[in-house]
Amino acid sequence: DTPHTYIKDSCQALKAKWDPNNAVPGTVVMPIMFHSITKGEVTAADQISFTDFKKTMNDLHDMGFQAIDMQQAADFLYNNAKIPQRSVLLIVDDRKYREYFDKTFKTYYDEWGWKVVNAWINLDDSIGALALPGNVELENEGWVDHQSHGYIHNIGMTDDSTDDFLKGNFLGSRELIKKN
């Protein structure tokens, strides 16, 4: 993306840049998506062993990173809202059950207050129905944030996708998240 100026007046831009209510210059957000954390042997490129997962989490903490949720990330991206200078956005791919979060991420929430995002596939199927009650509990507890992974899974959006498909994938997903 080509950088461009949002604030034309240099004085206003500098004032906003150094505003103590905003993120300090040099603030970064590193998104990390975990598709599969396995206690067994890693057999696919989208997996990470539980041992390597724990090492990654501890290394992030040791390097001064702090986990943020999706709202904080959006506020930072759109408004330069203040977030930790080294922020990490932890995302779990493909709608997981409550037990998955309790076994893998709860420790980091309890110890460091680190939240995690569950990338929720919204197609109303039997897996979603089974996973929903535990995920509603997690959302209400405030440490797992649910964001749309799309309404339909594994059918990519491309330049050839129809407007109806794109609209259905976004709006169908949004409506089911709001409903639940």
N, C-alpha and C positions, 0 to 999 in steps of 0.2 A: 504494500500500500504506500502511496506517495504521501509523505507528511504534508500537512497544510495547517495554516493558522486559523484557529477558531475565533480568537479575539484579535481584531485588527489593530487596536491601539496598543503599542508596545508597553506603555506604562501600566495599563490595566492587565496585560498578559503577565508582566513581571510581578505585579502585586498579587495576582491570583496564584502564580507559581509558588510564591513564598508565603502564602497565607497559612498561618499555623493551624487553621481548621481543615486544610487540605492535605493530601498525601505529599510527603516530602519528595523533592526531585530524586529520581533514581529508584523509586519504589517499583517493585516487580511482583507479578502474579505468575506463578508457575502451576499450570494445570497438570495434574497427573491422573490418568484414567486406569483403573484396575479392572481388567476383564475377568480374570480368574486367579484367585489366590488358592494354591493347592498345598495340602499338607503332604502329599505324595510327591512323586517324581514329576518334574516339568516335562510335558510331552508335546506342547504346542507353543508357538511363538507368542500367543496372547496370554500365556500363563506366567505367574511368578510364584516361586516357592514361598511358603509361610516364613521360612528363615530369612530369605532375601527381603520379603515384605517388612518384617520387623527391623531388619538392618536399615532399609530405606527410611522408615519412619523415624528411627533413632538418629540417623545421619541428618535428616531434615531438621530435626529438633536441635541437634548439636551445632548445625550451621546457622541457627537463629531464625529458621522459618517458623511461621505460625499459620495454622489453617484458618481459612475464612470460608464463609458460605457464599452461595450464588448471589444473594442480594448485595452483599458487600462487594463482590467482584463487579457486579453491574453498576453499583454506585460509583466505584472507582473508575471504571471505564467511561461512564457517561459524564461524571461530575468531578472527577479527581478527588473523590471523598477519601478521607483519611482511613488508611488501613495499615497493618504492620508493613514496614519497609521490605521485608522478605516474607511474602505471603505465598501460600500454597493452597490450591483448590483441589481437594481430594474427591474424585468422582468414581463411583462404582458403576460399571457398565451392565446393562441388561436386567434391570429389575430383580433384585435379590430379596430373599426372605429375611425376616427379622433375625433369625439365628445367625445368619452370615455376618450381620453387623455386630451382634453381641459378641461373637467369637473373634472377630478381626479388628474392629474399630473402637469398641466400647472402652477398652483400656486407655486409648489415647484421648478419648473425650474425658474420662475420669481423671487422668493425670494432668493433661495439658489444656483441656477445654476444646479440643480439636473436633470440629464438626465435619461431616462428610455428606456428599451429594449422592443420592440414588437416582441414576438415569433410568427413569421408569418408562417401560414400553407400555403403551396404553390400550392396545387392542384388547378388548374385553373378552378374554379367554379364561379357561379353567385355571391356568397358572396364576394369572393376575388376581382372580377371585380368591385363590388360596393364600396368596402373598399379601393381599390388601389389609386384613385386620392387624397383623403385626406391624405393617408399615404405617398405618394410621397411628398406632401407639408410638412408634418411633418419632413421627412428625410431631405429635403432641408433647413428647418428652423434650423436643427442641434440639436434638443433636444430629438428626438425619434430615436433610433437606431433600425434597423430591422435585425433580425437574424432568421435563419431557425428553424422552429419547425418540419421540415420534409415536404416531398412532399405529403405524404398520411397521413391522420389523423386517429387516433384510430385503427390502425393496428400496433401492437407493433413489434419491431425488437427483435428476440430471437436467441438462438443458432441454431434453426431449420430453420431460414430464409435463403432463397437462396441468393447466391452472386448477382444474377440479381436483386432481390428485394432490397437488401441493397444498391447496386450501384445506382439503379433507385431512391430510396428515398433520397440519399445524392446528387447525381449529378442533378437530376431533380429539386430539391429544389434550389441548387446553381445556376443553369442556369436561373431559373425564377427570382431570386433575382437580378442577374446581368442584365438581360433584362430590368427589371423595375426600 
